[in-house]
Amino acid sequence: MSRAPQPHLAPGLVLLAGLALALPASAPAASGGAGAGRGDRIVLTGIVRDFREVSEYRGHPDFERYPCRGAGHYVKIVDDLLDDEGKPTFRTSGCLVRVEPTDALGRSIIIPKDYIETYSGDAPGAWDCFGDHEDDGEYQGPVSVTGQVNLNPNNNPDHEFALRLPDASTITRDDLHATFEGYDGEAQYAFFRPKGNGNQNGLVFDGVAYELRNGAQYELSAASMHVRIYNDKMRNGRAMGHWWMEVVSASNASLWSSYSNDDQDHSYAHSDYGDSHVCNSVYPGGGAVYSPTSLASWYRDIIGVNVAKNVSISLVRDPDTGVYVFDDRTDPEYAPRGGFFPIDNELYGNSPESAHNFHFTYEVRAKFTHKEDSGRYFTFEGDDDVWLFIDGRLVLDVGGIHGPVAQTIEIDRLTWLEDGKDYELAFFF
């Protein structure tokens, strides 16, 4: 996945596969399955999904969003097992790696897992999960929220608005026209840039007022949220005044903002509120991913959130080592582009003032036949989020916005695999 804030880094992608991959007989090419290995080349076909960055209308909260604990290699963003749909699921907002775990050869490996065999010479590394508001002993858990926001759309991009409902439908700024009847009901998530400062806008967190800034960007999510969208001047069934969003109630809520409200005193039981406010007060971790809902859309086709197309890459066999390699620095298609940019000038288009489209994910699946004691391995190196699952279990964990990070899994460490049987390899970038 490419999602780094400015300045952009080229989404470097190096895959080393010391194993043969094959197309499952039942998987049609259009499904995003892998292409077949043939001699000196393996062609993998996967699905690229394109997203808008967070600052754009209907933008995704994870693109161009900087982790509140800083850039770096994050682990434990996803669960160790794929869900029933074969997709990664949210675990935390990330644990920041302080020391990379390594094997006896000095290669970086995944942090210890009870289903991956440990070898002599392995070093477990170190990582920081931050805990829930570790600097605030008085903090008692997720917050409740009420309040109101002046939306005042008037086709002004400075005052964007989008509300996602439980059925995955949305109400956006474009819906707030003269004949819109308003909304009163449940919601999952709200994105807004309010009109006016604290004298017009404000939310109340656990009974304490929190002022909102004119035009600043906010994202509100909650386990349970009831909102009301209304116009303050209705005449003959037509909206003649300003549109407002009232947060009637929200429990287990979190608010992310584009700034830290350092000028407001939060000593009332949230001594680190400015940090927890930015990091997400519901989900522990370093803020590498916004929420379960945001992560769920990375590898699913969702109308209005992403658009997709199939993209193939070729792993070429190194005649000296027998290892199949894809390296965007030497690949004849991607080296001239300066990196793995498969959808430049396509789908939602390039990033603002850029020659590249940075905001995408890539999902590839393939089959391989396990051979015990074969010395096979899979290595990834790059500067974007990557998770590799074999037989539905996480074996490479390279999350976060970071510089180049490499990680290797030796297939013989996966002792539950049976000799001669076929297994799926699922790669999420």
C-alpha positions as CSV (number, residue, x, y, z in Angstrom):
1,M,0.0,0.0,0.0
2,S,1.2,3.5,-0.8
3,R,-0.1,6.1,1.6
4,A,2.9,8.2,2.9
5,P,2.3,11.9,3.6
6,Q,4.4,14.5,1.7
7,P,7.2,14.4,0.8
8,H,6.3,11.3,-1.2
9,L,8.5,8.2,-1.2
10,A,8.5,5.9,-4.2
11,P,6.5,2.8,-3.3
12,G,9.5,0.4,-3.5
13,L,8.5,-3.2,-4.0
14,V,10.9,-6.1,-4.0
15,L,9.7,-9.7,-3.9
16,L,12.0,-12.7,-3.6
17,A,10.2,-16.0,-3.8
18,G,12.2,-19.2,-3.3
19,L,9.2,-21.3,-4.2
20,A,7.1,-22.0,-7.2
21,L,3.6,-20.5,-7.4
22,A,0.8,-21.8,-9.5
23,L,-2.7,-20.7,-10.5
24,P,-5.5,-22.5,-8.6
25,A,-7.5,-24.4,-11.2
26,S,-10.8,-22.9,-9.9
27,A,-9.7,-19.3,-9.8
28,P,-10.6,-17.2,-12.9
29,A,-8.1,-14.5,-13.8
30,A,-10.6,-11.7,-13.2
31,S,-11.0,-12.7,-9.6
32,G,-7.6,-11.3,-8.7
33,G,-6.0,-14.8,-8.4
34,A,-2.4,-15.4,-9.4
35,G,-1.1,-16.1,-12.8
36,A,0.8,-19.3,-13.5
37,G,4.5,-19.9,-13.2
38,R,6.2,-21.0,-16.4
39,G,9.9,-21.8,-16.4
40,D,11.9,-18.6,-15.9
41,R,8.9,-16.4,-15.1
42,I,6.0,-16.3,-12.7
43,V,3.2,-13.8,-13.6
44,L,1.0,-12.8,-10.7
45,T,-2.3,-11.0,-11.3
46,G,-3.8,-9.1,-8.5
47,I,-6.3,-6.3,-7.7
48,V,-5.2,-2.7,-7.3
49,R,-7.6,-0.4,-5.5
50,D,-7.3,3.3,-5.8
51,F,-8.4,5.8,-3.0
52,R,-8.7,9.5,-2.6
53,E,-6.4,11.1,0.0
54,V,-7.9,12.3,3.3
55,S,-8.0,16.0,2.3
56,E,-10.2,15.4,-0.7
57,Y,-13.9,15.1,-0.9
58,R,-14.8,11.5,0.2
59,G,-11.1,11.0,1.0
60,H,-10.0,8.0,2.9
61,P,-8.7,8.6,6.5
62,D,-5.6,6.4,6.1
63,F,-4.2,8.2,3.0
64,E,-1.9,11.2,3.6
65,R,-2.4,10.7,7.4
66,Y,0.7,10.7,9.5
67,P,0.9,8.3,12.5
68,C,0.6,10.3,15.7
69,R,3.5,8.3,17.2
70,G,5.7,9.1,14.2
71,A,6.7,7.2,11.0
72,G,8.2,3.8,11.3
73,H,7.7,0.1,11.1
74,Y,4.5,-0.9,12.9
75,V,3.4,-4.4,13.8
76,K,0.1,-5.8,15.2
77,I,-2.0,-3.7,13.0
78,V,-3.8,-6.8,11.7
79,D,-4.9,-10.0,13.4
80,D,-2.8,-13.2,12.9
81,L,-5.7,-14.9,11.0
82,L,-7.6,-13.8,7.9
83,D,-11.3,-13.4,8.4
84,D,-14.0,-15.5,6.8
85,E,-13.7,-13.5,3.6
86,G,-10.0,-14.1,3.4
87,K,-9.2,-10.5,4.3
88,P,-6.9,-8.9,7.0
89,T,-8.8,-7.6,10.1
90,F,-7.9,-4.7,12.4
91,R,-6.1,-5.6,15.7
92,T,-4.7,-2.2,16.9
93,S,-3.6,1.1,15.4
94,G,-0.1,-0.3,15.5
95,C,2.9,-1.1,17.7
96,L,6.1,0.8,16.7
97,V,9.2,-1.5,16.3
98,R,12.2,-0.2,18.2
99,V,14.5,-3.1,17.3
100,E,13.9,-5.4,14.3
101,P,13.7,-9.1,15.1
102,T,16.3,-11.1,13.2
103,D,17.4,-14.6,12.4
104,A,20.9,-16.1,12.7
105,L,21.8,-14.7,9.3
106,G,20.8,-11.2,10.4
107,R,17.7,-11.1,8.2
108,S,14.7,-9.3,9.6
109,I,11.8,-11.7,10.5
110,I,8.3,-11.4,11.9
111,I,8.0,-10.8,15.6
112,P,7.6,-14.1,17.5
113,K,4.3,-16.1,16.8
114,D,3.3,-19.3,18.6
115,Y,2.6,-20.9,15.2
116,I,6.0,-20.1,13.7
117,E,8.9,-22.2,14.8
118,T,11.8,-20.4,16.5
119,Y,15.3,-21.2,15.3
120,S,18.6,-21.0,17.2
121,G,20.1,-17.6,16.7
122,D,16.7,-15.8,16.4
123,A,16.6,-12.4,18.2
124,P,13.0,-11.4,19.1
125,G,13.5,-7.6,18.7
126,A,11.5,-5.0,20.6
127,W,8.4,-2.9,20.0
128,D,6.2,-0.4,21.8
129,C,2.4,-0.7,21.8
130,F,2.0,2.5,23.9
131,G,-1.0,1.1,25.8
132,D,-4.2,3.0,26.4
133,H,-3.2,6.5,27.3
134,E,-0.1,5.3,29.2
135,D,0.7,8.8,30.5
136,D,-2.7,9.4,32.0
137,G,-3.4,7.4,35.1
138,E,-6.9,8.9,35.5
139,Y,-8.1,8.0,32.1
140,Q,-10.9,5.5,32.4
141,G,-11.6,4.5,28.8
142,P,-13.5,5.6,25.6
143,V,-15.4,8.8,25.7
144,S,-19.0,9.8,25.1
145,V,-19.7,12.7,22.8
146,T,-22.5,15.2,22.2
147,G,-22.7,18.6,20.4
148,Q,-23.3,20.2,17.1
149,V,-21.5,21.3,13.9
150,N,-22.4,24.0,11.5
151,L,-22.0,22.4,8.1
152,N,-23.0,25.4,5.9
153,P,-22.0,23.7,2.7
154,N,-22.7,26.2,-0.1
155,N,-20.4,24.2,-2.4
156,N,-17.4,25.5,-0.5
157,P,-14.6,22.9,-0.4
158,D,-13.4,24.4,2.9
159,H,-16.6,23.0,4.6
160,E,-16.7,19.4,3.4
161,F,-19.0,16.8,5.0
162,A,-19.7,13.1,4.7
163,L,-21.7,10.9,7.0
164,R,-21.6,7.1,6.7
165,L,-24.7,5.2,7.8
166,P,-24.9,1.6,9.1
167,D,-26.0,0.2,5.7
168,A,-22.8,1.7,4.2
169,S,-24.7,4.4,2.3
170,T,-23.6,8.0,2.8
171,I,-25.0,11.5,3.2
172,T,-22.6,14.1,1.7
173,R,-22.4,17.9,1.2
174,D,-24.0,17.4,-2.2
175,D,-27.1,16.0,-0.6
176,L,-27.8,19.1,1.5
177,H,-29.9,20.8,-1.0
178,A,-33.1,22.8,-0.6
179,T,-35.5,19.8,-0.8
180,F,-33.4,17.5,1.4
181,E,-35.6,16.5,4.4
182,G,-32.7,15.9,6.8
183,Y,-31.8,12.8,8.7
184,D,-32.3,11.5,12.2
185,G,-30.8,8.1,13.0
186,E,-27.7,6.0,13.5
187,A,-24.4,6.6,11.9
188,Q,-20.9,5.0,11.9
189,Y,-18.6,7.8,10.9
190,A,-18.6,11.5,10.2
191,F,-16.0,13.5,8.2
192,F,-16.5,17.3,8.4
193,R,-14.9,20.7,8.2
194,P,-17.1,23.1,10.2
195,K,-18.1,26.6,9.4
196,G,-17.2,29.0,12.3
197,N,-15.1,28.6,15.4
198,G,-16.1,27.5,18.9
199,N,-18.8,30.2,19.3
200,Q,-20.8,28.3,16.6
201,N,-19.4,24.8,16.8
202,G,-18.5,22.5,19.7
203,L,-18.5,19.0,21.0
204,V,-18.7,17.8,24.5
205,F,-16.4,15.0,25.6
206,D,-17.5,13.3,28.9
207,G,-19.2,16.5,29.9
208,V,-16.4,18.9,29.0
209,A,-16.7,21.3,26.1
210,Y,-14.3,21.1,23.2
211,E,-14.2,23.9,20.6
212,L,-13.9,23.2,16.9
213,R,-11.9,25.4,14.5
214,N,-13.3,26.9,11.3
215,G,-12.3,24.8,8.3
216,A,-10.2,22.3,10.3
217,Q,-10.6,18.6,9.3
218,Y,-12.3,16.2,11.8
219,E,-13.2,12.6,11.7
220,L,-15.7,11.2,14.3
221,S,-16.3,7.5,14.8
222,A,-18.1,5.6,17.5
223,A,-19.3,2.1,18.5
224,S,-22.8,3.6,18.7
225,M,-23.7,7.1,17.4
226,H,-27.0,8.9,16.9
227,V,-27.0,12.0,14.7
228,R,-29.5,14.5,13.4
229,I,-28.9,16.5,10.2
230,Y,-31.3,19.5,10.0
231,N,-31.7,23.0,8.5
232,D,-32.3,25.9,10.9
233,K,-34.8,27.7,8.6
234,M,-37.5,25.7,6.8
235,R,-40.2,27.4,4.7
236,N,-42.9,25.5,2.8
237,G,-40.8,22.3,2.9
238,R,-37.7,24.0,1.6
239,A,-34.4,24.5,3.4
240,M,-33.6,28.2,3.5
241,G,-31.0,28.4,6.3
242,H,-27.8,26.7,7.4
243,W,-27.4,22.9,7.7
244,W,-26.3,21.5,11.0
245,M,-25.2,18.1,12.3
246,E,-26.2,17.4,15.9
247,V,-24.5,14.6,17.7
248,V,-27.3,13.5,19.8
249,S,-25.2,10.8,21.5
250,A,-22.0,8.8,20.7
251,S,-20.5,6.1,22.9
252,N,-17.0,4.6,22.7
253,A,-16.2,7.6,20.5
254,S,-13.0,8.9,19.0
255,L,-12.2,12.1,17.2
256,W,-9.2,12.7,15.0
257,S,-8.3,16.2,14.0
258,S,-5.8,17.9,11.6
259,Y,-4.3,19.8,14.4
260,S,-3.6,19.5,18.2
261,N,-5.7,21.8,20.3
262,D,-2.8,22.8,22.5
263,D,-4.4,26.1,23.5
264,Q,-7.2,24.5,25.4
265,D,-6.8,23.1,28.9
266,H,-7.6,19.4,29.1
267,S,-6.3,18.7,32.6
268,Y,-9.8,17.7,33.8
269,A,-9.0,13.9,33.6
270,H,-7.4,13.8,30.2
271,S,-3.9,15.1,30.9
272,D,-2.7,13.8,27.6
273,Y,-5.9,14.6,25.7
274,G,-4.2,16.4,22.9
275,D,-2.3,13.2,22.1
276,S,-5.1,10.8,22.6
277,H,-7.3,13.1,20.6
278,V,-5.0,12.7,17.6
279,C,-4.1,9.1,18.2
280,N,-7.6,7.8,18.5
281,S,-9.1,7.4,21.9
282,V,-10.8,4.0,21.3
283,Y,-8.1,1.9,19.6
284,P,-4.8,1.4,21.3
285,G,-1.5,1.9,19.5
286,G,0.4,4.4,17.6
287,G,-2.1,5.7,15.1
288,A,-0.7,3.9,12.0
289,V,-4.2,3.0,10.9
290,Y,-7.3,5.0,11.8
291,S,-9.9,2.3,12.7
292,P,-11.3,-1.1,11.9
293,T,-13.7,0.5,9.4
294,S,-11.0,2.3,7.5
295,L,-8.8,-0.8,7.3
296,A,-11.7,-3.0,6.1
297,S,-12.0,-0.9,2.9
298,W,-8.3,-1.4,1.9
299,Y,-8.9,-4.7,0.3
300,R,-12.6,-4.6,-0.5
301,D,-14.5,-3.0,-3.4
302,I,-16.6,-0.3,-1.9
303,I,-18.6,2.1,-4.2
304,G,-17.6,5.7,-3.5
305,V,-14.6,4.7,-1.5
306,N,-12.3,3.0,-4.0
307,V,-12.1,1.9,-7.6
308,A,-10.2,-1.1,-8.8
309,K,-8.5,-2.8,-11.8
310,N,-6.4,-6.0,-12.3
311,V,-2.6,-5.5,-12.5
312,S,0.0,-8.1,-13.2
313,I,3.7,-8.3,-12.1
314,S,6.3,-10.7,-13.3
315,L,8.8,-12.5,-11.0
316,V,11.8,-13.5,-13.0
317,R,14.0,-16.5,-12.1
318,D,17.6,-15.7,-11.2
319,P,19.6,-18.4,-13.1
320,D,22.3,-18.4,-10.4
321,T,20.1,-18.8,-7.3
322,G,16.9,-20.2,-8.8
323,V,15.0,-17.5,-6.9
324,Y,12.1,-15.7,-8.5
325,V,12.4,-11.9,-8.2
326,F,10.3,-8.9,-8.8
327,D,12.2,-5.7,-8.2
328,D,10.6,-2.4,-9.3
329,R,14.1,-0.8,-9.5
330,T,15.1,-3.1,-12.3
331,D,11.7,-4.2,-13.8
332,P,11.4,-3.0,-17.4
333,E,7.9,-1.6,-16.8
334,Y,8.4,0.0,-13.4
335,A,12.0,1.1,-13.3
336,P,11.4,3.9,-15.9
337,R,8.5,5.1,-13.7
338,G,10.7,5.5,-10.7
339,G,8.9,2.8,-8.6
340,F,5.8,0.6,-8.4
341,F,3.2,3.0,-9.8
342,P,0.7,0.7,-11.6
343,I,-2.1,3.3,-12.0
344,D,-0.5,6.6,-12.9
345,N,-3.1,8.8,-14.7
346,E,-5.8,6.1,-14.1
347,L,-8.8,5.5,-11.9
348,Y,-9.0,8.5,-9.4
349,G,-5.9,10.0,-11.1
350,N,-2.6,11.2,-9.8
351,S,-2.0,12.8,-6.4
352,P,-2.2,16.7,-6.5
353,E,0.7,18.3,-8.2
354,S,2.4,14.9,-8.7
355,A,3.3,12.7,-11.7
356,H,2.2,9.7,-9.8
357,N,-0.9,8.1,-8.2
358,F,0.3,7.1,-4.7
359,H,-3.0,6.1,-3.0
360,F,-3.6,2.5,-3.7
361,T,-3.5,-1.0,-2.3
362,Y,-2.6,-4.3,-4.1
363,E,-3.9,-7.8,-3.3
364,V,-2.4,-10.9,-4.8
365,R,-3.2,-14.6,-4.2
366,A,-1.4,-17.7,-5.4
367,K,-1.0,-21.4,-4.7
368,F,2.1,-23.4,-4.0
369,T,2.8,-27.0,-3.2
370,H,4.7,-27.5,0.1
371,K,7.9,-29.5,0.1
372,E,9.4,-30.2,3.5
373,D,13.0,-29.3,4.3
374,S,13.3,-27.6,0.9
375,G,14.9,-24.4,2.2
376,R,12.1,-22.3,0.5
377,Y,11.5,-18.8,1.6
378,F,9.7,-15.5,0.7
379,T,11.2,-12.1,1.2
380,F,9.6,-8.6,0.9
381,E,11.5,-5.3,0.9
382,G,9.8,-2.0,0.6
383,D,8.6,1.2,2.2
384,D,4.9,0.5,2.5
385,D,2.5,-1.6,4.5
386,V,2.7,-5.3,3.6
387,W,1.2,-8.4,5.1
388,L,1.7,-11.9,3.9
389,F,-0.5,-14.8,4.9
390,I,0.2,-18.4,4.2
391,D,-2.7,-20.8,4.8
392,G,-4.6,-17.9,6.4
393,R,-1.9,-17.1,9.0
394,L,0.2,-14.0,9.2
395,V,3.9,-14.7,8.3
396,L,5.2,-11.3,7.3
397,D,4.2,-8.1,9.1
398,V,5.6,-4.9,7.7
399,G,3.0,-2.2,8.5
400,G,3.3,1.6,8.8
401,I,4.8,4.5,6.9
402,H,8.5,3.8,6.9
403,G,11.8,3.7,4.9
404,P,12.8,0.5,3.2
405,V,12.2,-2.6,5.5
406,A,12.9,-6.2,4.5
407,Q,11.4,-9.3,6.1
408,T,11.8,-13.0,5.3
409,I,9.8,-16.1,6.2
410,E,11.4,-19.5,5.8
411,I,8.6,-21.9,4.8
412,D,10.0,-24.7,6.9
413,R,9.2,-22.7,10.0
414,L,5.5,-23.3,9.3
415,T,5.4,-26.7,10.8
416,W,1.7,-27.2,10.4
417,L,2.0,-27.4,6.6
418,E,1.9,-30.9,5.3
419,D,4.3,-32.2,2.7
420,G,2.9,-32.4,-0.8
421,K,-0.3,-30.4,-0.1
422,D,-1.3,-27.1,-1.8
423,Y,-1.6,-23.9,0.2
424,E,-2.7,-20.4,-0.5
425,L,-0.3,-17.4,-0.3
426,A,-2.2,-14.1,0.2
427,F,-0.1,-10.9,-0.3
428,F,-1.5,-7.6,0.8
429,F,0.4,-4.4,-0.1
